[in-house]
Amino acid sequence: MRTAYSVETVRNAERELMARLPEGALMQRAAAGLAAACAQLLGRVAGRVYGSRVVLLVGSGDNGGDALYAGARLARRGAGVTAVLLAPERAHGGGLAALRRAGGRTLDAGAAPAAATERIARADLVLDGIVGIGGRGGLRKEAVPLADAAARSRAAVVAVDLPSGVDADTGRVPGDVVRADLTVTFGAHKPGLLIDPAREYAGSVRLVDIGLPLPREGAELEALQHADVARLLPVPAAESDKYRRGVVGIAAGSARYPGAAVLAVAGALRGGAGAVRYVGPAGDAVIARFPETLVSDRGPQRAGRVQAWVVGPGAGDDAATVAQVLAAEVPVLIDADGLRLADADAVRARRAPTLMTPHAGEAAALLGVAREEVEGNRLASVRELAARYGATVLLKGSTTLVAGARGGPVRVNATGTSWLATAGSGDVLSGLAGSLLAAGLSAADAGSAGAYLHGLAGRFAAQGAPAGAHDVAEAIPRAWRDVRGE
């Protein structure tokens, strides 16, 4: 499992480690890993390190020091290295001396702005060491022309620890920012490297282990990997029958939106439960597409044995059905129209697990804020929703987040693809995660594993071309086998 830690936790771990190491040793570890990553990238973009042109964008503080020491290592390997200093009087002294000893050059960005941008335009690699993980509020105005020049250049851009201008703890991008092709981060991932909108600016992320003594507990984010999801997926035992495997109820669809019911059932049938019961007005459409579905027209309370419910996709204004499902003493997943129709007090009063799956617009409506506020601060938004409703919340989007009702690390999904932004895709996810709930997974695990499989299925279905929601549903078995290594 990949974890991400807050700036405060990373800083505390750095202080603890530095107290046990010789002065400067920790920075040298970071610089060594950074230089190695830059050398490897130069091999791809320039064909060599020797004779390549490297520009360091150096701010004050340790981030600039990491860049300077890494630049010195590249200079010793024959690269032509120029450090563009944004604050020469506050640049890291030891790093500057090392760079100069290695044959590197320095340039005052304020005194020679045209020369600085010209060097950037001719570079093979630009190393962003402007602002570290403690930076707030976007790039300062004097750094913006350098970031713009790097973006216009043909150089590969490497960020030191994280792209300058993004918020390390939240993933917010409050102003101008450096866009990196590669981010080399030290000791631990930072939340901003895994959450959009900041994640978009990080490019590929490489973690350099510098030996930080990070606490076992206290991570801000968790990102499941194949092995983690494989351990969660239900596998029938020899004595299993369809009821032991779990039965998921789908209360979805309407005369106007029968397809939502069909797609939710499609996801549910591929989610590990032993049977799917459908309740709603789209029974004919469901049974025509999936004859194995148990269809009922008697309402949720008299539908028969169910271990979990999915309610809301395409439900229109059927508040009565939503209320009946919320009254059930089994896990419930609420999506789409169900989020609008669900009584907040009824959700908070539930004793069985509840999983809510809004997209940014639905989350904004529930929180009473603009959609842009949710999209710009996804981590705070998902935590606020989970706390406000006493439920596990899966916030869909470019980075899907899952926050538990009782706090703790938020899970971030790493498998999504922009091709999943298609009508009905969320209905498939609801059925899939609901089926995992019925199979016995917790709300957090069902949401996390469901999002992981759904994202992977989206990749398989699209393969670089448009795909519909039904294509995603049909690719779920392939994603399941891929996760399990079968």
Salt bridges, closest charged atoms under 4 A:
GLU14 OE1 - ARG11 NH1 3.40
GLU16 OE2 - ARG20 NH1 3.45
GLU89 OE2 - ARG90 NE 3.79
GLU118 OE2 - ARG122 NH1 3.92
ASP124 OD2 - ARG53 NE 3.86
ASP161 OD1 - LYS190 NZ 2.88
ASP167 OD2 - ARG136 NE 3.71
ASP169 OD2 - ARG136 NH2 3.74
ASP196 OD2 - ARG199 NH2 3.35
GLU200 OE2 - ARG179 NH2 3.54
GLU220 OE1 - ARG383 NH2 2.86
GLU222 OE1 - ARG411 NE 3.26
ASP228 OD1 - ARG231 NH2 2.76
ASP241 OD2 - ARG244 NH1 3.15
ASP317 OD1 - ARG340 NH1 3.20
ASP335 OD1 - LYS396 NZ 3.08
ASP337 OD1 - ARG340 NH2 3.23
ASP345 OD1 - ARG348 NH2 2.53
GLU362 OE2 - HIS359 NE2 3.34
GLU375 OE2 - ARG371 NE 2.89
GLU384 OE2 - ARG388 NH2 3.04
ASP445 OD1 - ARG411 NH1 2.61
ASP471 OD1 - HIS470 NE2 3.15
GLU474 OE2 - ARG289 NH2 3.32
ASP482 OD2 - HIS226 NE2 2.65
GLU486 OE2 - ARG484 NE 3.00
